[in-house]
Amino acid sequence: MKPRASDGYIEGVGNIRLYYRGWEAPRAKAAVVIVHGHGEHGGRYAWFAETLAGCGISTFVHDLRGHGLSEGRRGHTPRFGIFLQDLDRFRREVHGLVEYGTPLVLFGHSMGGLIALRYLEEYDSSFRAGIISSPWLATALEVPRWKITASGLLNRILPALPFSTGLDAADLSRDPAIVTAYRDDPLVHDRMTPRLFTEAAAAMGLALQRSDRITVPLLFLLAGQDRIVDTEKSRRLAKSLSASRVSITVYPENYHENLNEPNRIVVVRDIRDWIARVT
């Protein structure tokens, strides 16, 4: 049976309208709340959501402010913490959409992985577990010192000035069709402002410092050939957490987007089986 697709808007911080999509499975055993990565949008997770629905799991994803069909300056936020506040508002919306008692699982990819980790550190929410895919805890290549200095200066005088991230879509996936679709997607952007850059850098430090606050089980999905984020940094963080509550899966050949790699069926199966164990 196909999932029931839905969409709508919620009100984010500062009266920003945030667009969301839902794929509801009949008699869902669990529901996944996705936080997508920088520059992309929730529509890119349709295949994943439809596949999970076939396993009896509903999925919901909102476009981050400044992304996709949500309002806001592209690639900008005044404070990183606003992403967490928006997510908490969306979580409450999802609670009203699913059947009472349905366990919620938080899924964050790339910058969404950083947002998810920070959320679980700061909020006493009702998420039963968290899945962290290729989190942005550090870039794969060291950022030149001059760029950090320039961003710090611009953050003070022109915090919302957009610049290109320089991301190469070919680094996202080994699947040429995924790369082409990303490049042709009108809702994808490569904008980032000095404020978001500096706020994200601060959030990375906090994510590492406050990881002992996380109390729910976590599944880390890491890409062995990630050219965008530092896989080893994520592995070290995961290993520093309570071993009994953390699972780490590394896909040796994968590029950054585990859900869009040729072995995506294996990745989804791993996610499905883990959710069944922890919920």
C-alpha positions as CSV (number, residue, x, y, z in Angstrom):
1,M,0.0,0.0,0.0
2,K,1.4,3.4,-1.0
3,P,2.0,6.0,1.8
4,R,-0.4,8.9,2.2
5,A,1.6,11.9,0.9
6,S,0.9,15.3,2.5
7,D,2.5,18.7,2.8
8,G,2.0,22.0,4.5
9,Y,3.6,24.9,6.4
10,I,4.5,25.6,10.0
11,E,5.5,28.9,11.5
12,G,9.2,29.0,12.4
13,V,11.0,31.4,14.6
14,G,10.4,35.0,13.6
15,N,7.2,34.2,11.6
16,I,9.2,32.4,8.9
17,R,7.0,30.0,7.0
18,L,8.6,26.5,6.8
19,Y,7.4,24.0,4.2
20,Y,7.2,20.3,5.1
21,R,6.4,17.0,3.4
22,G,5.0,13.8,4.9
23,W,4.7,10.2,3.8
24,E,2.5,8.4,6.2
25,A,2.4,4.6,6.3
26,P,-0.8,2.8,7.3
27,R,-0.6,1.7,11.0
28,A,2.9,3.0,11.2
29,K,5.2,1.3,13.7
30,A,7.5,4.4,14.0
31,A,8.0,7.8,12.4
32,V,11.2,9.4,11.2
33,V,11.7,13.1,11.3
34,I,14.4,14.2,8.8
35,V,16.7,17.2,9.0
36,H,18.3,17.6,5.5
37,G,21.7,19.0,4.6
38,H,22.9,22.5,3.6
39,G,21.8,23.6,0.2
40,E,19.3,20.8,-0.4
41,H,15.6,20.3,0.5
42,G,13.2,17.7,1.8
43,G,12.0,16.6,-1.6
44,R,15.3,14.8,-2.2
45,Y,14.2,12.2,0.4
46,A,11.1,11.0,-1.3
47,W,12.6,7.7,-2.4
48,F,13.9,7.0,1.1
49,A,10.5,7.9,2.6
50,E,8.5,5.8,0.2
51,T,10.8,2.9,0.9
52,L,10.4,3.2,4.7
53,A,6.7,3.4,4.3
54,G,6.8,0.0,2.7
55,C,8.4,-1.2,6.0
56,G,5.6,0.4,8.1
57,I,7.5,3.6,9.0
58,S,6.2,7.1,8.3
59,T,8.6,10.0,7.4
60,F,8.4,13.7,7.7
61,V,10.8,16.4,6.6
62,H,10.8,20.2,6.7
63,D,12.8,22.5,4.4
64,L,15.2,24.4,6.6
65,R,14.8,28.2,6.7
66,G,16.6,29.6,3.6
67,H,16.2,26.3,1.8
68,G,13.8,24.6,-0.6
69,L,10.2,26.0,-0.4
70,S,10.7,27.5,3.0
71,E,11.0,31.3,3.5
72,G,14.2,33.0,4.5
73,R,17.4,34.3,3.0
74,R,19.2,31.5,1.1
75,G,21.9,29.8,3.2
76,H,21.5,32.2,6.2
77,T,20.5,32.1,9.8
78,P,21.0,34.8,12.5
79,R,21.9,32.1,15.0
80,F,22.4,28.3,14.7
81,G,20.1,27.8,17.6
82,I,17.2,28.9,15.5
83,F,17.5,25.7,13.5
84,L,17.0,23.8,16.8
85,Q,14.0,25.9,17.7
86,D,12.5,25.4,14.2
87,L,13.1,21.6,14.6
88,D,11.3,21.5,17.9
89,R,8.3,23.3,16.4
90,F,8.3,20.8,13.6
91,R,8.6,17.9,16.1
92,R,5.4,19.1,17.9
93,E,3.7,19.3,14.5
94,V,4.6,15.7,13.7
95,H,3.3,14.6,17.1
96,G,-0.1,16.0,16.1
97,L,0.0,14.1,12.8
98,V,0.9,10.6,13.9
99,E,-1.1,8.2,16.1
100,Y,-0.6,8.7,19.8
101,G,2.3,6.7,21.1
102,T,4.1,6.3,17.8
103,P,7.8,6.4,18.5
104,L,9.7,9.2,16.8
105,V,13.2,8.8,15.4
106,L,15.4,11.9,14.5
107,F,17.4,11.6,11.3
108,G,20.0,14.2,10.4
109,H,22.2,14.3,7.3
110,S,25.4,16.5,6.9
111,M,24.5,19.9,8.3
112,G,21.3,18.3,9.4
113,G,23.4,15.8,11.3
114,L,25.0,18.6,13.2
115,I,21.6,20.2,13.9
116,A,20.3,16.8,15.1
117,L,23.2,16.3,17.5
118,R,22.9,19.8,18.9
119,Y,19.2,19.3,19.3
120,L,19.6,16.1,21.2
121,E,22.1,17.8,23.4
122,E,20.0,20.8,24.3
123,Y,16.4,19.6,24.2
124,D,14.6,17.1,26.5
125,S,12.4,15.9,23.7
126,S,10.4,12.8,23.0
127,F,12.6,11.4,20.2
128,R,13.2,7.7,21.0
129,A,16.5,7.5,19.0
130,G,18.7,9.4,16.5
131,I,20.3,8.5,13.2
132,I,23.3,10.6,12.2
133,S,24.4,10.4,8.6
134,S,27.7,12.0,7.5
135,P,27.5,14.8,10.0
136,W,29.2,18.1,9.4
137,L,31.5,18.1,12.4
138,A,34.5,19.2,10.2
139,T,35.1,19.6,6.5
140,A,37.0,16.8,4.7
141,L,39.7,19.3,3.7
142,E,41.0,21.9,6.1
143,V,39.5,25.3,5.5
144,P,42.3,27.8,4.6
145,R,43.1,30.2,7.5
146,W,42.4,33.3,5.3
147,K,38.8,32.1,4.6
148,I,38.2,31.7,8.4
149,T,39.7,35.2,9.0
150,A,37.6,36.7,6.1
151,S,34.4,35.1,7.4
152,G,35.0,36.4,10.9
153,L,35.5,39.9,9.5
154,L,32.4,39.7,7.2
155,N,30.4,38.2,10.0
156,R,30.8,41.5,11.9
157,I,30.2,43.9,9.0
158,L,28.2,42.0,6.3
159,P,26.8,38.9,8.1
160,A,24.2,38.1,5.4
161,L,26.4,38.5,2.4
162,P,26.1,35.3,0.4
163,F,29.0,33.4,-1.1
164,S,29.3,30.1,-2.9
165,T,30.2,27.0,-0.9
166,G,32.1,25.6,-4.0
167,L,30.5,22.2,-3.5
168,D,31.0,19.8,-6.4
169,A,27.9,17.7,-6.9
170,A,30.2,14.9,-8.1
171,D,31.4,14.5,-4.5
172,L,27.9,13.7,-3.3
173,S,27.4,10.3,-4.9
174,R,28.9,7.7,-7.2
175,D,25.6,7.5,-9.1
176,P,25.7,9.9,-12.1
177,A,21.9,10.2,-12.2
178,I,22.0,11.6,-8.6
179,V,24.7,14.0,-9.5
180,T,22.8,15.2,-12.6
181,A,19.5,15.5,-10.8
182,Y,21.2,17.6,-8.0
183,R,22.8,20.0,-10.6
184,D,19.4,20.4,-12.4
185,D,17.3,20.8,-9.3
186,P,16.0,24.4,-9.1
187,L,15.4,24.1,-5.3
188,V,19.1,23.3,-4.7
189,H,21.5,26.2,-3.9
190,D,25.1,26.7,-3.0
191,R,24.7,29.9,-0.9
192,M,26.2,30.3,2.5
193,T,26.6,33.6,4.5
194,P,29.4,34.5,6.9
195,R,27.0,34.4,9.8
196,L,25.9,30.8,9.1
197,F,29.6,29.7,8.5
198,T,30.7,31.1,11.9
199,E,27.6,29.9,13.7
200,A,28.1,26.4,12.3
201,A,31.7,26.4,13.3
202,A,30.7,27.3,16.9
203,A,28.0,24.6,16.8
204,M,30.6,22.0,15.8
205,G,32.6,22.8,18.9
206,L,29.6,22.6,21.1
207,A,28.5,19.3,19.6
208,L,31.8,17.7,20.6
209,Q,31.9,19.3,24.0
210,R,28.3,18.5,25.1
211,S,27.9,15.0,23.5
212,D,27.6,13.5,27.0
213,R,24.2,15.1,27.2
214,I,22.7,12.8,24.6
215,T,20.6,10.1,26.3
216,V,19.0,8.3,23.4
217,P,20.4,5.5,21.3
218,L,22.3,6.7,18.2
219,L,23.1,5.1,14.8
220,F,26.0,6.7,13.0
221,L,26.1,6.1,9.2
222,L,29.5,7.2,7.9
223,A,30.9,7.3,4.3
224,G,34.4,5.8,3.9
225,Q,35.1,8.0,0.8
226,D,33.5,11.2,2.0
227,R,35.1,14.2,0.2
228,I,32.8,16.8,2.0
229,V,32.9,16.1,5.7
230,D,35.6,14.5,7.9
231,T,34.5,10.9,8.5
232,E,37.2,10.3,11.1
233,K,36.1,13.1,13.3
234,S,32.6,11.7,13.3
235,R,33.9,8.2,14.1
236,R,35.9,9.6,17.1
237,L,32.8,11.3,18.4
238,A,30.7,8.2,18.1
239,K,33.3,6.0,19.8
240,S,33.5,8.5,22.7
241,L,29.8,7.9,23.5
242,S,28.4,5.1,25.5
243,A,29.2,1.9,23.5
244,S,26.0,0.2,24.6
245,R,23.8,3.0,23.1
246,V,25.7,3.8,19.9
247,S,26.0,1.8,16.7
248,I,28.5,2.8,14.0
249,T,28.2,1.6,10.4
250,V,30.9,2.7,7.9
251,Y,30.3,2.1,4.2
252,P,33.8,1.9,2.9
253,E,33.1,2.9,-0.8
254,N,30.4,5.5,-0.2
255,Y,30.6,9.1,-1.0
256,H,28.8,11.7,1.2
257,E,25.1,10.9,0.6
258,N,24.7,7.4,1.9
259,L,21.0,7.4,1.0
260,N,21.9,8.1,-2.7
261,E,24.7,5.7,-3.2
262,P,24.5,2.5,-5.3
263,N,24.2,0.4,-2.1
264,R,21.3,2.6,-0.9
265,I,19.1,-0.5,-0.4
266,V,21.6,-1.9,2.1
267,V,21.7,1.4,3.9
268,V,17.9,1.5,4.2
269,R,17.8,-2.1,5.4
270,D,20.3,-1.2,8.1
271,I,18.2,1.8,9.1
272,R,15.0,-0.3,9.2
273,D,16.5,-3.1,11.2
274,W,18.1,-0.7,13.7
275,I,14.8,1.2,14.2
276,A,13.0,-2.1,14.9
277,R,15.6,-2.9,17.6
278,V,15.4,0.5,19.4
279,T,11.7,1.2,19.2
